[in-house]
Amino acid sequence: MAHYAGVDMGATNIRAAVADGEAEILAAARRETPQGPTGIDVIEAVLRTLRDACENAGVDPRDVEAAGIGSFGPFDLAAGTIENPANLPDTVETIPLTGPIEKLIDSRRVYLHNDTIAGVIGERFHSDRNPDDMVYLTISSGIGAGVCVDGNVLSGWDGNAGEVGHMTIDPEGLRTCGCGHDGHWEAYCSGNNIPRYARLLYQDAQGMETVLPVEDPDFSAVDVFENAENDEFARYVIDQVGHWNAMGVANVVHAYAPLVIYVGGAVAINNPELTLDPIREKLEEMVFVNIPQIELTTLGDDVVLHGAIASAMTGGTGDRGRMRS
């Protein structure tokens, strides 16, 4: 029986799973991502997690035919490494990934992607239609996309394609993005930035009353969504966020012409109607080409892990026609 492995490499947690030839997960393992002191410590944790998943599945790592990795970046794809990750301490300069995993499973079929590209591979593989033109969009602590056009998953020369959260959607640049540039989509609509944007809106709300704790340092996007039904200002924030989300999605549609956009990430998964309905409602007035279906991810929080496994099974494409028998 063929076995495949997937790794979801996050800044907080590492997850690994082993699946059979039908992409059915047999066992998984998880551990916290080391915060250093070096990249070697991080890859050793990855290898331990993958070994644990294999042990839990009763599979020798050398019997794993291929592995996929969905990870934060930035990457050096040629070297199979993460280079100077922004979300780990500065002492973590290089994290080798593909080489050590190749040695562990005794196979050169190891595919490295950023997490949103792994997401589009997973959604493509598990979609009933296995579409050639689609997007996976994540709206979470940040915003990013994985894109498949004409059956080709777009990675970019350095593996960092799909940074759509850094599209400029507000030419006035009222909000500065975490990357340091003004007017980016992520600066208005990511989970981390919704409360900051809400504070900006509140300054111009001309005394609008609200139950939102806008002055509280712990004020979060959760407060906004939880009060949207009964609080006028919270609803106003949701409407404004929905406008910017629709504008960002319209740009993605015009750039890539997808048949379907699957949306994941904590903001969307926890608030599907309040996140997706405004996009659906506004796209018709913003898009002049075919309007794609806008759907919530079918794979929930496991989309990257499923995508990593699907990548291993399909040579990094998510195309079920490329599965080895």
C-alpha atoms as one frame of an Amber mdcrd trajectory, in Angstrom:
protein
   0.000   0.000   0.000   1.253   3.482  -0.899   1.709   6.036   1.871   2.124
   9.799   1.676   3.008  12.446   4.240   2.071  16.066   4.756   3.549  18.733
   7.021   1.802  21.946   8.070   4.610  24.193   9.281   3.319  27.127  11.308
   5.062  29.675  13.474   3.163  28.349  16.494   2.613  24.653  15.758   3.970
  21.931  13.507   1.522  19.271  12.318   2.305  16.159  10.319   0.096  13.398
   8.949   0.405  10.151   7.039  -2.228   9.165   4.482  -2.981   6.160   2.315
  -3.319   6.089  -1.461  -6.887   7.449  -1.198  -5.717  10.535   0.750  -7.328
   9.167   3.899  -5.342  10.351   6.904  -4.209   7.353   8.939  -2.567   9.230
  11.802  -1.260  12.651  12.729   1.040  14.321  15.243   1.587  17.828  16.536
   4.137  19.777  18.561   4.930  23.403  19.241   7.273  25.152  16.819  10.592
  25.886  18.551  11.443  29.573  18.682  15.089  28.804  18.015  17.768  29.197
  18.897  18.568  28.166  15.305  16.884  26.736  12.263  18.385  23.348  13.046
  16.255  23.197  16.190  13.171  23.885  14.069  13.841  21.196  11.458  14.632
  18.675  14.181  11.171  19.340  15.616   9.654  18.880  12.150  11.414  15.544
  11.748  10.312  14.383  15.201   6.724  15.319  14.410   6.814  13.448  11.107
   8.378  10.406  12.778   5.625  10.510  15.418   2.951  10.596  12.711   4.545
   7.623  10.971   4.792   5.703  14.244   1.146   6.472  15.047   0.183   5.154
  11.611   2.364   2.061  11.936   4.357   3.109   8.877   8.132   3.092   8.481
   9.191   6.576   7.269  11.132   4.895   4.458   7.835   3.486   3.163   6.471
   7.007   2.582   6.615   7.571  -1.171   6.403  11.368  -1.153   5.822  14.286
   1.172   4.394  17.775   0.849   5.093  20.778   3.050   2.897  23.836   3.512
   4.754  26.525   5.416   5.284  30.168   6.172   8.163  31.734   4.241  10.032
  33.363   2.700  11.664  30.547   0.760  14.718  29.698  -1.219  12.969  27.058
  -3.302  16.151  25.886  -5.031  17.703  25.116  -1.658  14.436  23.921  -0.096
  14.807  26.278   2.850  13.034  29.038   4.738  15.187  32.152   4.885  15.036
  34.769   7.668  11.433  34.117   8.740   9.802  37.255  10.091   7.654  35.365
  12.598  10.534  33.624  14.414  13.418  35.163  16.396  16.275  36.777  14.473
  18.614  33.953  15.482  16.627  31.647  13.169  18.192  32.570   9.834  17.790
  29.418   7.718  15.498  26.424   8.223  16.390  23.497   5.945  13.262  21.549
   5.048  13.243  19.463   1.890  16.715  17.924   2.265  16.272  16.502   5.779
  12.788  15.207   4.956  14.110  13.584   1.764  16.634  11.732   3.912  14.023
  10.696   6.461  11.642   9.163   3.922  14.386   8.089   1.482  12.673   9.843
  -1.420  13.428  12.938  -3.460   9.720  13.563  -3.989   9.329  16.329  -1.393
   7.307  19.394  -2.422   7.584  22.728  -0.599   4.903  25.434  -0.837   3.784
  28.428   1.123   0.668  27.716   3.140  -1.835  29.365   0.793  -0.443  27.501
  -2.219  -0.786  24.286  -0.246  -4.353  25.440   0.429  -5.251  25.764  -3.259
  -3.678  22.365  -3.961  -5.815  20.810  -1.226  -9.017  22.494  -2.342  -8.380
  21.549  -5.951  -7.671  17.929  -5.102 -10.760  17.533  -2.904 -13.165  19.489
  -5.111 -15.678  17.356  -7.001 -14.714  19.166 -10.212 -10.920  19.214  -9.645
 -10.978  22.660 -11.347  -8.075  23.982 -13.412  -8.849  27.621 -12.523  -9.391
  28.426  -8.885  -8.136  30.397  -5.893  -7.784  29.626  -2.209  -7.939  32.846
  -0.190  -7.103  33.000   3.506  -8.362  35.814   5.720  -6.753  35.325   9.084
  -4.002  37.152  10.960  -2.857  38.005   7.442  -4.339  37.746   3.951  -2.903
  35.654   1.126  -3.915  33.465  -1.798  -2.981  30.307  -3.612  -3.780  30.429
  -7.326  -4.239  27.789 -10.009  -4.572  28.992 -13.635  -5.108  26.643 -16.595
  -4.121  23.740 -14.370  -0.864  25.361 -13.259  -0.339  26.153  -9.589   1.431
  29.513  -9.483   4.414  29.565  -7.152   6.607  32.338  -8.549  10.347  32.015
  -9.012  10.942  32.231  -5.258   7.846  30.363  -4.106   6.207  33.476  -2.705
   3.482  34.171  -5.273   0.012  35.013  -3.988   0.787  37.817  -1.524  -2.493
  39.476  -2.462  -2.898  40.929   1.034  -0.284  43.459  -0.001  -2.283  44.737
  -2.962  -2.970  48.449  -2.565  -6.738  48.874  -2.301  -6.850  52.309  -0.646
  -4.931  54.966  -2.614  -5.315  57.390   0.299  -3.341  54.972   2.466  -5.224
  55.662   5.678  -3.910  52.448   7.240  -0.284  51.320   7.272   0.261  47.598
   6.762   2.508  45.537   9.017   4.961  45.387   6.102   5.389  49.164   6.397
   3.496  50.221   3.279   0.222  52.142   3.159  -3.211  51.163   1.898  -2.746
  47.396   1.669  -5.757  45.057   1.823  -4.342  43.284   4.865  -4.131  46.573
   6.778  -7.932  46.810   6.811  -9.306  43.277   6.773  -6.975  40.823   8.508
  -7.928  39.584  11.956  -5.094  41.555  13.532  -5.999  44.777  11.762  -9.810
  44.880  11.941  -9.769  46.337  15.494  -7.158  48.926  14.476  -9.266  49.916
  11.486 -12.333  50.052  13.732 -10.563  52.559  16.001  -9.802  54.708  12.959
 -13.448  54.586  11.877 -14.595  55.416  15.390 -12.615  58.646  15.344 -14.757
  59.765  12.384 -18.034  58.295  13.629 -19.252  61.636  15.025 -20.255  60.394
  18.429 -21.893  57.149  17.309 -22.568  55.088  20.415 -21.218  51.558  20.599
 -20.741  48.746  23.046 -17.432  47.871  21.426 -14.486  48.342  23.810 -12.565
  50.398  21.259 -10.258  51.926  23.877  -9.437  48.591  25.508  -5.976  47.256
  24.584  -7.560  43.793  24.283 -10.216  44.960  21.794 -10.274  42.361  18.998
 -11.973  41.365  15.772 -14.020  38.894  17.821 -15.703  41.836  19.587 -16.681
  43.366  16.255 -18.209  40.203  14.812 -19.964  39.173  18.028 -21.750  42.538
  18.255 -22.502  43.072  14.569 -26.155  42.036  14.884 -27.095  44.479  17.625
 -24.559  47.306  17.512 -24.813  49.938  14.780 -21.139  50.844  14.814 -20.026
  47.200  14.772 -22.261  46.655  11.742 -20.728  49.716  10.112 -17.235  48.281
  10.630 -18.332  44.963   9.112 -19.769  46.812   6.097 -16.543  48.726   5.543
 -14.422  45.592   5.912 -16.767  43.822   3.482 -16.255  46.615   0.949 -12.469
  46.313   1.074 -12.667  42.511   0.955 -14.868  42.689  -2.134 -12.445  45.115
  -3.766  -9.522  42.807  -3.058 -11.403  39.781  -4.370 -12.411  41.746  -7.489
  -8.727  42.415  -8.164  -7.992  38.697  -7.776 -10.834  37.848 -10.184  -9.600
  40.294 -12.807  -6.039  39.016 -12.481  -6.687  35.258 -12.551 -10.271  34.575
 -13.777 -11.017  31.697 -11.373 -14.145  29.563 -11.576 -14.320  29.327  -7.800
 -12.682  31.025  -4.829 -12.545  29.048  -1.604 -12.094  31.256   1.443 -10.492
  30.046   4.663  -8.610  31.439   7.620  -9.909  32.133  11.112 -11.841  35.296
  10.221 -13.810  33.556   7.459 -14.229  30.179   9.160 -15.546  31.730  12.386
 -17.743  34.326  10.640 -18.734  32.870   7.262 -21.882  34.901   6.572 -20.466
  38.221   7.744 -17.293  37.648   5.737 -18.529  36.024   2.524 -21.993  37.540
   1.976 -20.701  41.119   1.510 -18.179  39.869  -1.045 -20.884  38.010  -2.968
 -23.217  41.016  -2.862 -20.673  43.570  -4.055 -18.763  41.626  -6.714 -21.326
  42.185  -9.458 -20.819  45.945  -9.285 -17.023  45.621  -9.232 -16.280  42.855
 -11.772 -16.855  43.000 -15.535 -15.720  39.444 -16.331 -17.301  36.189 -15.170
 -18.032  36.200 -11.446 -16.735  33.075  -9.684 -18.430  31.126  -6.955 -17.366
  32.331  -3.525 -17.343  29.381  -1.131 -16.147  28.699   2.388 -13.217  26.289
   2.482 -14.325  22.667   2.467 -11.331  21.608   4.567 -11.587  23.931   7.567
  -8.481  24.436   9.698  -6.871  21.380   8.077  -6.682  22.848   4.581  -2.886
  23.265   4.604  -2.281  19.771   5.949  -4.638  18.231   3.382  -2.979  20.340
   0.703   0.466  19.099   1.679  -0.729  15.502   1.392  -2.425  16.214  -1.940
   0.788  17.789  -3.184   2.724  14.649  -2.292   0.201  12.536  -4.177   0.034
  14.665  -7.332   3.526  16.028  -7.868   2.757  19.405  -6.345  -0.325  20.124
  -8.467  -3.521  18.917  -6.802  -4.486  17.418 -10.184  -6.001  14.005  -9.495
  -5.053  12.962 -13.017  -1.416  13.010 -11.908  -1.832  10.531  -9.064   0.457
   7.564  -9.334  -1.294   4.229  -9.338
